[in-house]
Amino acid sequence: MKADLVLINSKIVTMDPNESIAEAVAVKYGRVVKVGKTKDVKPLVGDETRVIDLKGRTVVPGLIDSHCHMMSVGAGRKLYVDLSEEAGVHSIADLVARLRERAERTSKGGWVHGYQEDDSKLAEKRHPTRWELDDASKEHPIILSTVGGHFSMANSYAFKQAGVTKDTPDPVGGKFDRDSTGELTGGLHEKAIDMVLPEASSQPTREMARDGAREILQECASMGLTCVYDTVERSQMRAALDVKNSGGLPIRVRMDISIDLFPELNKLGIYQGLGDDWLAIRGLKFFFDGAISARTAAVTEEYLNKPGFYGVMATTREIATKTIMDAYAEGYRISSHANGDAAIAMYLDIMEEAQRKYPRKDPRNRDIHCTVITPELVKRIKK
């Protein structure tokens, strides 16, 4: 057998138990078949083998991102106004100016979307209010999302169009920011955005989603990533397939699909394992709480800068239990978003019950983020 690819004269980090460093590696059909000294690997070199002399350079295993939103961010680059520091936004005035520029190129009444807003990078060290967003346009609904994706802001037009007023109660799994009089100030925590933003208003075209996915995955490859676990819904799933079917994916993609799609997937008998080495389904994504960056992770101790505030649960125990149990009974893995210790504890309560009712030898369920953790929770996770 001759190798397809051989790397020689290198410092190869093997990651074996002895943390040994090898000189050469041989690859066949995309799999490592030999690691060792250059003289041990050279016999695998044939007439058609590609040989790369690295002249002492270091080789490390490919990096895997265990949780990301590459497909949606890729599409967002095509669709939304970039409000990041890297795009030149350093103040609320900069942010408003960029939104105003987009509004001037958008038909009256059309949505203006901004993303990657980061209050910690703004001179004011805070998010804009709805009245400040009104300075960008009073004739367009405007919505912004933050870098963490768990907090958004809307202008007055967006609230009015949605029929949301100071008398509108907070939704289950969400919260509106208000001033001391109860007036809406523009902030939308977690699922509160669903009451303001119509789903169709933020959907990219199929071409946008495909091209955005291809570009961001190529960028990932250039940084050394070889595989990503991406959270996806319909448009992101199709984008990944479109890239794969029109020239190939530059890196491997594993999909955690929104649990909202469970009924449709289950009717078709589709669950983890469907796909191939390059693109495959893994788990179902369920949200328990928010994010630390947005100060919405559900915790058991109040936030230092918000007395009496313990974050935002994105669900109830009853909803979470039924949704997860229904999916687990059919053999699905659960990839849950649980940041705060209160959310993590609820997730573990439900998964412990799920394992008792529907035991598996190798369940591979996971808690994405698992940020605020205690020794007791670690013990439960180990079990």
C-alpha positions as CSV (number, residue, x, y, z in Angstrom):
1,M,0.0,0.0,0.0
2,K,1.3,3.4,-0.9
3,A,0.1,6.6,0.8
4,D,-1.8,9.5,-0.9
5,L,0.0,12.1,1.2
6,V,3.3,12.0,3.3
7,L,4.6,14.8,5.5
8,I,8.3,14.4,6.3
9,N,11.0,16.2,8.4
10,S,8.5,17.8,10.7
11,K,7.6,18.1,14.4
12,I,4.3,16.4,14.6
13,V,2.3,16.7,17.8
14,T,0.7,13.3,18.1
15,M,-1.4,14.0,21.3
16,D,-0.7,10.4,22.4
17,P,-0.5,9.5,26.1
18,N,3.3,10.1,26.1
19,E,3.0,13.5,24.4
20,S,5.5,12.2,21.8
21,I,6.7,14.2,18.8
22,A,7.0,12.4,15.5
23,E,8.9,13.3,12.3
24,A,6.6,12.1,9.6
25,V,3.0,11.0,8.9
26,A,1.4,9.1,6.0
27,V,-2.2,9.5,5.0
28,K,-4.4,7.2,2.8
29,Y,-8.0,7.8,1.9
30,G,-8.1,10.7,4.3
31,R,-6.9,8.6,7.3
32,V,-3.6,8.5,9.1
33,V,-1.9,5.2,8.4
34,K,1.6,5.7,9.8
35,V,3.3,8.1,12.3
36,G,6.9,7.9,13.2
37,K,10.4,8.8,11.9
38,T,10.9,10.0,8.4
39,K,12.8,6.8,7.5
40,D,9.9,4.7,8.7
41,V,7.3,6.5,6.6
42,K,9.3,6.8,3.4
43,P,8.6,3.2,2.3
44,L,4.9,4.3,1.9
45,V,5.9,6.8,-0.8
46,G,4.8,5.8,-4.3
47,D,4.9,7.4,-7.7
48,E,1.6,9.2,-7.1
49,T,2.2,10.1,-3.5
50,R,2.3,13.8,-2.7
51,V,5.3,14.4,-0.5
52,I,5.7,17.6,1.5
53,D,9.1,18.3,3.2
54,L,8.2,20.6,6.1
55,K,11.8,21.3,7.0
56,G,11.3,21.3,10.7
57,R,7.9,23.0,10.8
58,T,5.3,21.9,13.4
59,V,2.2,20.0,12.6
60,V,-0.8,19.8,15.0
61,P,-4.0,17.9,14.7
62,G,-6.9,19.7,13.0
63,L,-9.0,21.8,15.4
64,I,-12.7,21.1,16.0
65,D,-15.1,23.8,17.1
66,S,-17.6,21.9,19.3
67,H,-20.3,24.6,19.1
68,C,-20.8,27.6,16.7
69,H,-23.2,29.3,14.4
70,M,-21.1,29.5,11.3
71,M,-24.0,29.1,8.8
72,S,-26.2,31.8,10.3
73,V,-23.2,34.2,10.7
74,G,-22.2,33.6,7.1
75,A,-25.7,34.4,5.9
76,G,-25.8,37.4,8.3
77,R,-22.7,38.9,6.6
78,K,-24.7,39.1,3.4
79,L,-27.9,40.3,4.9
80,Y,-27.2,42.5,8.0
81,V,-25.4,45.7,8.8
82,D,-22.1,44.9,10.6
83,L,-22.0,46.9,13.9
84,S,-18.8,45.4,15.2
85,E,-15.7,47.4,16.4
86,E,-13.9,45.8,13.5
87,A,-16.3,47.4,11.1
88,G,-15.5,50.9,12.6
89,V,-18.3,51.2,15.1
90,H,-16.9,52.8,18.3
91,S,-19.9,54.7,19.6
92,I,-23.7,54.8,19.5
93,A,-23.3,57.7,17.0
94,D,-21.3,55.4,14.7
95,L,-23.9,52.7,15.1
96,V,-26.8,55.0,14.2
97,A,-24.9,56.4,11.2
98,R,-24.4,52.9,9.7
99,L,-28.1,52.0,10.3
100,R,-29.2,55.3,8.8
101,E,-27.1,54.6,5.7
102,R,-28.8,51.2,5.2
103,A,-32.2,52.7,5.9
104,E,-31.7,55.3,3.1
105,R,-31.2,52.4,0.7
106,T,-34.2,50.5,1.9
107,S,-37.8,51.0,0.9
108,K,-40.0,52.7,3.5
109,G,-41.4,50.1,5.9
110,G,-38.7,47.6,5.0
111,W,-36.7,46.0,7.9
112,V,-33.2,47.2,8.7
113,H,-31.2,44.6,10.6
114,G,-27.9,45.1,12.4
115,Y,-25.7,42.5,14.1
116,Q,-22.5,42.1,16.1
117,E,-23.3,45.0,18.4
118,D,-21.1,44.9,21.5
119,D,-21.8,47.4,24.2
120,S,-18.4,46.8,25.8
121,K,-16.7,48.1,22.7
122,L,-18.8,51.3,22.5
123,A,-17.6,54.6,24.1
124,E,-20.8,54.8,26.1
125,K,-20.4,51.2,27.5
126,R,-24.1,50.6,27.0
127,H,-26.6,49.5,24.4
128,P,-28.6,52.1,22.4
129,T,-32.2,52.9,23.5
130,R,-35.1,52.7,21.1
131,W,-35.2,56.5,20.9
132,E,-31.5,56.5,19.8
133,L,-32.4,53.9,17.1
134,D,-35.2,56.2,16.0
135,D,-32.5,58.7,15.0
136,A,-31.5,56.2,12.3
137,S,-35.0,56.0,11.0
138,K,-38.6,56.6,12.0
139,E,-39.9,55.1,8.7
140,H,-38.3,51.6,9.0
141,P,-38.5,49.0,11.7
142,I,-35.0,48.4,13.0
143,I,-33.7,45.4,15.0
144,L,-30.1,44.8,16.3
145,S,-28.6,41.7,17.7
146,T,-25.5,41.5,20.0
147,V,-22.3,39.5,19.6
148,G,-23.7,36.9,22.0
149,G,-27.0,36.6,20.1
150,H,-29.2,36.5,23.3
151,F,-30.1,40.2,23.5
152,S,-31.6,42.5,20.9
153,M,-32.8,46.0,20.5
154,A,-35.6,47.5,18.5
155,N,-36.7,51.0,17.5
156,S,-40.1,52.5,18.2
157,Y,-41.4,51.7,14.7
158,A,-40.7,48.0,15.2
159,F,-42.6,48.0,18.5
160,K,-45.5,49.9,17.1
161,Q,-45.8,47.6,14.0
162,A,-45.8,44.6,16.3
163,G,-48.4,46.1,18.6
164,V,-46.1,45.8,21.6
165,T,-46.7,48.5,24.2
166,K,-45.8,49.2,27.8
167,D,-48.9,47.2,28.8
168,T,-47.7,44.1,26.9
169,P,-46.5,41.5,29.5
170,D,-43.2,39.8,29.2
171,P,-43.5,36.5,27.2
172,V,-42.5,33.1,28.6
173,G,-38.8,32.7,28.2
174,G,-38.2,36.4,27.5
175,K,-38.2,39.9,28.9
176,F,-38.6,43.5,27.7
177,D,-36.3,46.2,29.1
178,R,-38.3,49.0,30.8
179,D,-37.7,52.2,32.6
180,S,-39.0,53.1,36.1
181,T,-42.4,54.0,34.7
182,G,-42.7,50.7,32.8
183,E,-42.1,52.2,29.4
184,L,-40.3,50.1,26.9
185,T,-36.7,51.2,26.4
186,G,-35.9,49.0,23.4
187,G,-34.1,45.9,24.9
188,L,-35.3,42.4,24.1
189,H,-34.1,39.5,26.2
190,E,-34.2,36.0,24.7
191,K,-37.7,35.1,23.3
192,A,-39.0,38.7,23.6
193,I,-37.6,39.2,20.1
194,D,-40.2,36.8,18.7
195,M,-43.0,39.2,19.6
196,V,-41.4,42.0,17.6
197,L,-39.5,40.4,14.7
198,P,-41.5,38.5,12.0
199,E,-39.6,35.3,11.1
200,A,-39.8,36.0,7.3
201,S,-38.2,39.5,7.8
202,S,-34.7,38.1,8.6
203,Q,-34.4,35.2,6.2
204,P,-31.6,35.3,3.6
205,T,-32.2,34.2,0.1
206,R,-31.0,30.7,-0.8
207,E,-28.0,32.2,-2.7
208,M,-27.1,34.4,0.2
209,A,-27.1,31.5,2.7
210,R,-25.1,29.3,0.3
211,D,-22.5,31.9,-0.5
212,G,-22.2,33.1,3.1
213,A,-21.7,29.5,4.3
214,R,-19.0,28.8,1.7
215,E,-17.1,31.9,2.6
216,I,-17.1,31.5,6.3
217,L,-16.2,27.8,6.1
218,Q,-13.3,28.6,3.9
219,E,-12.3,31.2,6.5
220,C,-12.5,28.5,9.2
221,A,-10.3,26.2,7.1
222,S,-7.7,29.0,6.7
223,M,-7.5,29.2,10.5
224,G,-6.9,25.5,11.0
225,L,-10.4,24.3,11.8
226,T,-11.2,21.0,10.2
227,C,-14.6,20.4,11.7
228,V,-17.4,22.5,13.2
229,Y,-20.5,21.6,15.2
230,D,-23.0,24.1,13.9
231,T,-26.5,25.0,15.3
232,V,-28.9,25.0,12.3
233,E,-32.4,25.4,11.2
234,R,-34.0,24.9,7.7
235,S,-32.0,27.6,5.8
236,Q,-28.7,26.7,7.3
237,M,-29.2,23.0,6.6
238,R,-29.9,23.7,3.0
239,A,-27.0,26.1,2.8
240,A,-24.6,23.4,4.0
241,L,-26.0,20.9,1.5
242,D,-25.8,23.5,-1.3
243,V,-22.1,24.0,-0.6
244,K,-21.5,20.3,-0.4
245,N,-23.3,19.6,-3.7
246,S,-21.7,22.5,-5.6
247,G,-18.0,21.8,-5.2
248,G,-17.6,20.4,-1.8
249,L,-17.2,21.6,1.8
250,P,-13.8,22.9,2.8
251,I,-14.2,21.4,6.3
252,R,-16.4,18.8,7.9
253,V,-19.7,20.0,9.4
254,R,-21.8,18.3,12.2
255,M,-25.3,19.7,12.6
256,D,-27.2,20.2,15.8
257,I,-30.7,20.9,14.5
258,S,-33.3,23.1,16.3
259,I,-35.5,20.9,18.4
260,D,-38.5,22.8,16.9
261,L,-38.0,20.7,13.8
262,F,-38.3,17.4,15.8
263,P,-41.8,16.5,14.7
264,E,-41.0,16.9,11.0
265,L,-37.7,15.0,11.4
266,N,-39.3,12.2,13.4
267,K,-42.1,11.7,10.8
268,L,-39.3,11.1,8.2
269,G,-37.3,8.9,10.5
270,I,-34.3,11.2,10.3
271,Y,-32.0,11.4,13.3
272,Q,-28.3,11.4,14.2
273,G,-26.0,9.6,11.9
274,L,-27.7,10.6,8.7
275,G,-25.1,12.0,6.3
276,D,-21.5,11.1,5.6
277,D,-18.0,11.9,6.8
278,W,-18.3,15.5,5.6
279,L,-21.8,16.5,6.6
280,A,-24.0,14.7,9.2
281,I,-26.7,15.2,11.7
282,R,-25.8,14.9,15.4
283,G,-28.2,16.2,18.0
284,L,-31.3,18.4,18.6
285,K,-30.6,21.9,20.1
286,F,-32.7,23.0,23.0
287,F,-32.4,26.4,24.8
288,F,-32.7,26.6,28.6
289,D,-31.4,30.1,29.3
290,G,-29.5,33.0,27.9
291,A,-25.9,34.0,27.9
292,I,-23.4,35.5,30.3
293,S,-22.4,38.1,27.8
294,A,-26.0,39.4,27.7
295,R,-26.4,38.9,31.5
296,T,-29.3,36.6,30.8
297,A,-27.8,33.2,31.9
298,A,-30.1,31.7,34.6
299,V,-28.2,31.6,37.9
300,T,-28.9,30.9,41.5
301,E,-27.2,34.1,42.8
302,E,-28.2,37.5,41.7
303,Y,-26.0,39.4,39.2
304,L,-23.6,41.9,40.9
305,N,-24.7,44.8,38.7
306,K,-28.4,43.9,38.8
307,P,-29.7,43.4,42.3
308,G,-32.6,41.0,42.4
309,F,-32.0,39.8,38.8
310,Y,-31.1,36.1,38.3
311,G,-31.1,35.9,34.5
312,V,-33.8,34.6,32.1
313,M,-35.0,31.1,31.7
314,A,-35.9,30.5,28.0
315,T,-38.3,27.8,28.9
316,T,-40.3,26.3,31.8
317,R,-39.6,23.0,33.4
318,E,-42.9,21.5,32.1
319,I,-42.2,22.6,28.5
320,A,-38.5,21.4,28.6
321,T,-39.4,18.0,30.1
322,K,-42.1,17.2,27.6
323,T,-40.1,18.4,24.6
324,I,-36.9,16.6,25.5
325,M,-38.7,13.4,26.7
326,D,-40.6,13.1,23.4
327,A,-37.4,13.4,21.4
328,Y,-35.3,11.2,23.7
329,A,-37.8,8.4,23.5
330,E,-37.3,8.3,19.7
331,G,-33.5,8.0,20.0
332,Y,-32.4,11.6,19.5
333,R,-29.4,13.1,21.2
334,I,-30.0,16.3,23.1
335,S,-27.5,19.2,22.7
336,S,-28.8,21.8,25.2
337,H,-27.8,25.4,25.7
338,A,-27.5,25.8,29.5
339,N,-25.2,28.6,30.7
340,G,-26.1,29.4,34.3
341,D,-26.1,26.9,37.2
342,A,-29.9,27.1,37.6
343,A,-30.3,26.2,33.9
344,I,-27.7,23.4,34.1
345,A,-29.4,21.9,37.1
346,M,-32.7,21.8,35.4
347,Y,-31.2,20.2,32.3
348,L,-29.5,17.5,34.4
349,D,-32.8,16.8,36.3
350,I,-34.5,16.1,33.0
351,M,-31.7,14.1,31.4
352,E,-31.3,11.9,34.5
353,E,-35.0,11.1,34.2
354,A,-34.7,10.5,30.5
355,Q,-31.8,8.1,31.0
356,R,-33.9,6.2,33.6
357,K,-36.9,5.9,31.3
358,Y,-35.0,5.3,28.1
359,P,-31.5,4.1,29.0
360,R,-28.6,4.2,26.5
361,K,-25.1,2.8,26.9
362,D,-23.5,5.7,25.0
363,P,-25.9,8.6,25.2
364,R,-23.5,11.5,24.2
365,N,-25.9,14.2,25.2
366,R,-24.2,17.5,25.9
367,D,-24.5,20.8,27.7
368,I,-23.3,23.5,25.4
369,H,-21.4,26.3,27.2
370,C,-21.9,25.0,30.8
371,T,-20.5,28.3,32.0
372,V,-21.5,28.8,35.7
373,I,-20.7,25.4,37.2
374,T,-20.4,24.1,40.8
375,P,-18.6,21.0,42.2
376,E,-22.0,19.3,42.8
377,L,-23.0,19.8,39.2
378,V,-19.7,18.4,38.0
379,K,-20.3,15.3,40.0
380,R,-23.8,14.9,38.4
381,I,-22.4,15.4,34.9
382,K,-19.7,12.7,35.5
383,K,-22.5,10.2,36.3
